[in-house]
Amino acid sequence: MQYATNDGVRLAYERTGPTDAPTVAFVEGIGYGRWMWRWQRRALDDAYDTIVWDSRGTGDSDVPEGPYTMSEMASDLATVLDAAGVDSAHVVGASMGGMVAQQFALEYDRARSLTLMCTSPGGPEAAPVPEATRERLFDVPEDYDERESRRYKMATAMTESFMTDNEALVERIIDWRLESDAGDRALVWQNAAVEAFDVSDRLQEIRVPVLLLHGTADRVVPIENGELLAAGLPDAEFVRFEGAPHLLFVEAADRVNEHLREFLTDD
């Protein structure tokens, strides 16, 4: 574990792979810890210098008072890269992490490419989180313990068949989430950044190659948001994952990794 400090906020990060190789920096989704990228890191760290870090409010990073902004979190990423001695990186972000990646590309001339999964540009045309999903996330049965609550909420981001067929893995993911996910206050502060995010009128300014991956069955960030990104970005490849949910980087990890490796190699 290593740490970087941005204006008094300590940020935890891990680094694996050959440090003389191109760097791939991963950015977490809202509330999620570094565990979420374990499948992608494992697929890349033989050939790439990989960096994962905990967003402010999450895991081993500090929990400063919020609400937070995307600019703050983009600055956090820049600070982590500075601490690691990295000038530029391929940036991979999912959900909120994809928003941080877009903001980073706009504010810093340090992104070699972007891979954006299950995310949105924000703005008036963005498709909101479906009401049924919001209800599931915020109206947890009162008699559920913390573990049952995590499983109940996570059902919106996974397919029912995956959760049924992969009980042991789901239980392990719940363990990881209990160990490292953002607490309730930090989750609200991160969500404030998500709610305020809007770069819909600036997508043309992102001139680096972009790989877009989005599941057609995403019940958290509907695929219409990926389509908005594909339409607005100057140099984007859009891959639809038929039937895949929000956590496509878990459920469809092998296919995600195949596309990611091919994209990074071509770039």
C-alpha positions as a Python dict, from the first residue, in 0.01 Angstrom:
ca = {
    (1, 'M'): (0, 0, 0),
    (2, 'Q'): (124, 347, -89),
    (3, 'Y'): (-22, 691, -24),
    (4, 'A'): (-47, 1024, -202),
    (5, 'T'): (-170, 1345, -39),
    (6, 'N'): (-387, 1602, -216),
    (7, 'D'): (-448, 1920, -15),
    (8, 'G'): (-439, 1726, 310),
    (9, 'V'): (-645, 1430, 184),
    (10, 'R'): (-450, 1103, 199),
    (11, 'L'): (-524, 869, -93),
    (12, 'A'): (-437, 499, -84),
    (13, 'Y'): (-313, 329, -400),
    (14, 'E'): (-157, 4, -512),
    (15, 'R'): (77, -54, -803),
    (16, 'T'): (160, -381, -978),
    (17, 'G'): (324, -487, -1303),
    (18, 'P'): (645, -365, -1468),
    (19, 'T'): (702, 2, -1384),
    (20, 'D'): (882, 59, -1714),
    (21, 'A'): (567, -39, -1909),
    (22, 'P'): (278, 193, -2005),
    (23, 'T'): (62, 281, -1705),
    (24, 'V'): (-306, 191, -1676),
    (25, 'A'): (-487, 374, -1394),
    (26, 'F'): (-823, 241, -1277),
    (27, 'V'): (-1094, 460, -1122),
    (28, 'E'): (-1363, 313, -896),
    (29, 'G'): (-1738, 337, -920),
    (30, 'I'): (-1942, 517, -656),
    (31, 'G'): (-1881, 372, -312),
    (32, 'Y'): (-1675, 78, -439),
    (33, 'G'): (-1326, -10, -319),
    (34, 'R'): (-1022, -126, -514),
    (35, 'W'): (-1151, -483, -521),
    (36, 'M'): (-1375, -405, -820),
    (37, 'W'): (-1081, -401, -1061),
    (38, 'R'): (-921, -733, -956),
    (39, 'W'): (-1026, -909, -1281),
    (40, 'Q'): (-893, -637, -1509),
    (41, 'R'): (-569, -588, -1318),
    (42, 'R'): (-499, -959, -1332),
    (43, 'A'): (-546, -952, -1708),
    (44, 'L'): (-309, -657, -1759),
    (45, 'D'): (-35, -654, -1501),
    (46, 'D'): (189, -890, -1696),
    (47, 'A'): (237, -623, -1962),
    (48, 'Y'): (131, -294, -1799),
    (49, 'D'): (212, -87, -1495),
    (50, 'T'): (-129, -91, -1322),
    (51, 'I'): (-246, 152, -1054),
    (52, 'V'): (-565, 121, -850),
    (53, 'W'): (-659, 375, -586),
    (54, 'D'): (-937, 441, -340),
    (55, 'S'): (-1147, 747, -415),
    (56, 'R'): (-1180, 998, -133),
    (57, 'G'): (-1425, 858, 119),
    (58, 'T'): (-1355, 496, 23),
    (59, 'G'): (-1143, 209, 152),
    (60, 'D'): (-804, 310, 289),
    (61, 'S'): (-827, 671, 171),
    (62, 'D'): (-928, 959, 395),
    (63, 'V'): (-1290, 1067, 436),
    (64, 'P'): (-1285, 1447, 419),
    (65, 'E'): (-1602, 1646, 470),
    (66, 'G'): (-1812, 1671, 155),
    (67, 'P'): (-1993, 1707, -69),
    (68, 'Y'): (-1729, 1612, -325),
    (69, 'T'): (-1686, 1729, -684),
    (70, 'M'): (-1564, 1558, -999),
    (71, 'S'): (-1287, 1817, -1025),
    (72, 'E'): (-1166, 1720, -678),
    (73, 'M'): (-1160, 1352, -769),
    (74, 'A'): (-987, 1422, -1102),
    (75, 'S'): (-730, 1617, -901),
    (76, 'D'): (-696, 1316, -670),
    (77, 'L'): (-612, 1097, -971),
    (78, 'A'): (-351, 1349, -1087),
    (79, 'T'): (-202, 1348, -736),
    (80, 'V'): (-180, 967, -731),
    (81, 'L'): (-2, 968, -1067),
    (82, 'D'): (237, 1237, -940),
    (83, 'A'): (319, 1027, -634),
    (84, 'A'): (383, 726, -856),
    (85, 'G'): (607, 932, -1085),
    (86, 'V'): (377, 883, -1384),
    (87, 'D'): (340, 1159, -1642),
    (88, 'S'): (54, 1005, -1845),
    (89, 'A'): (-167, 699, -1826),
    (90, 'H'): (-439, 502, -1996),
    (91, 'V'): (-737, 568, -1769),
    (92, 'V'): (-1007, 306, -1711),
    (93, 'G'): (-1321, 409, -1524),
    (94, 'A'): (-1661, 255, -1457),
    (95, 'S'): (-1981, 432, -1353),
    (96, 'M'): (-1870, 725, -1134),
    (97, 'G'): (-1513, 632, -1222),
    (98, 'G'): (-1595, 689, -1587),
    (99, 'M'): (-1710, 1040, -1497),
    (100, 'V'): (-1388, 1106, -1308),
    (101, 'A'): (-1196, 982, -1613),
    (102, 'Q'): (-1380, 1223, -1844),
    (103, 'Q'): (-1316, 1513, -1606),
    (104, 'F'): (-950, 1415, -1581),
    (105, 'A'): (-913, 1410, -1960),
    (106, 'L'): (-1069, 1756, -1982),
    (107, 'E'): (-867, 1917, -1703),
    (108, 'Y'): (-529, 1748, -1748),
    (109, 'D'): (-329, 1671, -2060),
    (110, 'R'): (-222, 1338, -1913),
    (111, 'A'): (-468, 1076, -2044),
    (112, 'R'): (-328, 858, -2323),
    (113, 'S'): (-665, 694, -2373),
    (114, 'L'): (-992, 640, -2188),
    (115, 'T'): (-1187, 321, -2133),
    (116, 'L'): (-1533, 413, -2005),
    (117, 'M'): (-1766, 142, -1879),
    (118, 'C'): (-2132, 174, -1784),
    (119, 'T'): (-2110, 550, -1745),
    (120, 'S'): (-2259, 878, -1863),
    (121, 'P'): (-2164, 1230, -1974),
    (122, 'G'): (-2436, 1372, -1752),
    (123, 'G'): (-2648, 1662, -1868),
    (124, 'P'): (-3013, 1715, -1958),
    (125, 'E'): (-3027, 1434, -2214),
    (126, 'A'): (-2877, 1169, -1986),
    (127, 'A'): (-3107, 881, -1890),
    (128, 'P'): (-3154, 883, -1511),
    (129, 'V'): (-3123, 589, -1276),
    (130, 'P'): (-3454, 402, -1313),
    (131, 'E'): (-3699, 458, -1028),
    (132, 'A'): (-3717, 85, -953),
    (133, 'T'): (-3341, 80, -903),
    (134, 'R'): (-3350, 386, -676),
    (135, 'E'): (-3617, 222, -463),
    (136, 'R'): (-3410, -95, -434),
    (137, 'L'): (-3102, 101, -331),
    (138, 'F'): (-3267, 322, -72),
    (139, 'D'): (-3564, 122, 59),
    (140, 'V'): (-3391, -179, 212),
    (141, 'P'): (-3612, -389, 441),
    (142, 'E'): (-3558, -273, 799),
    (143, 'D'): (-3499, -623, 936),
    (144, 'Y'): (-3203, -692, 702),
    (145, 'D'): (-2858, -706, 858),
    (146, 'E'): (-2564, -536, 687),
    (147, 'R'): (-2475, -840, 482),
    (148, 'E'): (-2832, -896, 361),
    (149, 'S'): (-2858, -526, 282),
    (150, 'R'): (-2550, -538, 58),
    (151, 'R'): (-2686, -837, -132),
    (152, 'Y'): (-3026, -671, -171),
    (153, 'K'): (-2876, -353, -316),
    (154, 'M'): (-2628, -537, -537),
    (155, 'A'): (-2909, -722, -713),
    (156, 'T'): (-2974, -412, -926),
    (157, 'A'): (-2620, -425, -1066),
    (158, 'M'): (-2602, -798, -1142),
    (159, 'T'): (-2818, -1049, -1324),
    (160, 'E'): (-3024, -1288, -1115),
    (161, 'S'): (-2873, -1587, -1296),
    (162, 'F'): (-2517, -1477, -1216),
    (163, 'M'): (-2596, -1431, -848),
    (164, 'T'): (-2762, -1773, -833),
    (165, 'D'): (-2487, -1954, -1022),
    (166, 'N'): (-2196, -1788, -842),
    (167, 'E'): (-2296, -1794, -476),
    (168, 'A'): (-1941, -1827, -342),
    (169, 'L'): (-1814, -1535, -549),
    (170, 'V'): (-2110, -1316, -455),
    (171, 'E'): (-2043, -1386, -87),
    (172, 'R'): (-1676, -1296, -136),
    (173, 'I'): (-1774, -971, -308),
    (174, 'I'): (-1999, -888, -14),
    (175, 'D'): (-1698, -949, 213),
    (176, 'W'): (-1488, -708, 7),
    (177, 'R'): (-1764, -450, 10),
    (178, 'L'): (-1807, -470, 386),
    (179, 'E'): (-1431, -430, 428),
    (180, 'S'): (-1373, -135, 195),
    (181, 'D'): (-1682, 35, 53),
    (182, 'A'): (-1762, 397, 137),
    (183, 'G'): (-1971, 462, 445),
    (184, 'D'): (-2313, 625, 428),
    (185, 'R'): (-2193, 984, 459),
    (186, 'A'): (-1915, 946, 203),
    (187, 'L'): (-2155, 774, -34),
    (188, 'V'): (-2386, 1076, -17),
    (189, 'W'): (-2090, 1308, -79),
    (190, 'Q'): (-1972, 1106, -379),
    (191, 'N'): (-2325, 1097, -513),
    (192, 'A'): (-2336, 1477, -500),
    (193, 'A'): (-2050, 1478, -753),
    (194, 'V'): (-2237, 1231, -973),
    (195, 'E'): (-2560, 1432, -960),
    (196, 'A'): (-2381, 1756, -1053),
    (197, 'F'): (-2170, 1604, -1330),
    (198, 'D'): (-2230, 1738, -1680),
    (199, 'V'): (-1970, 1742, -1958),
    (200, 'S'): (-2224, 1676, -2231),
    (201, 'D'): (-2132, 1998, -2411),
    (202, 'R'): (-1758, 1935, -2384),
    (203, 'L'): (-1721, 1583, -2523),
    (204, 'Q'): (-1569, 1715, -2847),
    (205, 'E'): (-1278, 1842, -2637),
    (206, 'I'): (-1176, 1487, -2542),
    (207, 'R'): (-937, 1411, -2827),
    (208, 'V'): (-784, 1085, -2704),
    (209, 'P'): (-901, 740, -2821),
    (210, 'V'): (-1194, 611, -2615),
    (211, 'L'): (-1327, 258, -2568),
    (212, 'L'): (-1690, 251, -2452),
    (213, 'L'): (-1830, -67, -2297),
    (214, 'H'): (-2192, -82, -2185),
    (215, 'G'): (-2435, -361, -2100),
    (216, 'T'): (-2773, -357, -2271),
    (217, 'A'): (-2934, -476, -1945),
    (218, 'D'): (-2776, -208, -1723),
    (219, 'R'): (-3041, -115, -1464),
    (220, 'V'): (-2825, 147, -1292),
    (221, 'V'): (-2685, 358, -1577),
    (222, 'P'): (-2907, 283, -1879),
    (223, 'I'): (-2730, 214, -2207),
    (224, 'E'): (-2875, 533, -2359),
    (225, 'N'): (-2598, 711, -2169),
    (226, 'G'): (-2332, 508, -2347),
    (227, 'E'): (-2499, 597, -2675),
    (228, 'L'): (-2476, 967, -2585),
    (229, 'L'): (-2105, 927, -2523),
    (230, 'A'): (-2057, 741, -2850),
    (231, 'A'): (-2237, 1016, -3041),
    (232, 'G'): (-2046, 1300, -2877),
    (233, 'L'): (-1687, 1177, -2852),
    (234, 'P'): (-1466, 1239, -3158),
    (235, 'D'): (-1272, 910, -3141),
    (236, 'A'): (-1480, 642, -2972),
    (237, 'E'): (-1535, 270, -3022),
    (238, 'F'): (-1867, 159, -2871),
    (239, 'V'): (-1916, -205, -2772),
    (240, 'R'): (-2258, -319, -2654),
    (241, 'F'): (-2261, -621, -2425),
    (242, 'E'): (-2590, -795, -2493),
    (243, 'G'): (-2771, -887, -2172),
    (244, 'A'): (-2490, -761, -1948),
    (245, 'P'): (-2573, -563, -1630),
    (246, 'H'): (-2403, -268, -1462),
    (247, 'L'): (-2120, -479, -1321),
    (248, 'L'): (-2023, -610, -1664),
    (249, 'F'): (-1655, -594, -1566),
    (250, 'V'): (-1735, -871, -1316),
    (251, 'E'): (-1997, -1079, -1496),
    (252, 'A'): (-1840, -1049, -1841),
    (253, 'A'): (-1482, -1007, -1722),
    (254, 'D'): (-1324, -1227, -1989),
    (255, 'R'): (-1491, -1037, -2274),
    (256, 'V'): (-1420, -701, -2112),
    (257, 'N'): (-1054, -794, -2070),
    (258, 'E'): (-1029, -909, -2431),
    (259, 'H'): (-1160, -576, -2559),
    (260, 'L'): (-944, -381, -2313),
    (261, 'R'): (-622, -558, -2407),
    (262, 'E'): (-691, -522, -2777),
    (263, 'F'): (-770, -152, -2738),
    (264, 'L'): (-458, -81, -2534),
    (265, 'T'): (-238, -275, -2776),
    (266, 'D'): (-377, -88, -3078),
    (267, 'D'): (-332, 243, -2900),
}
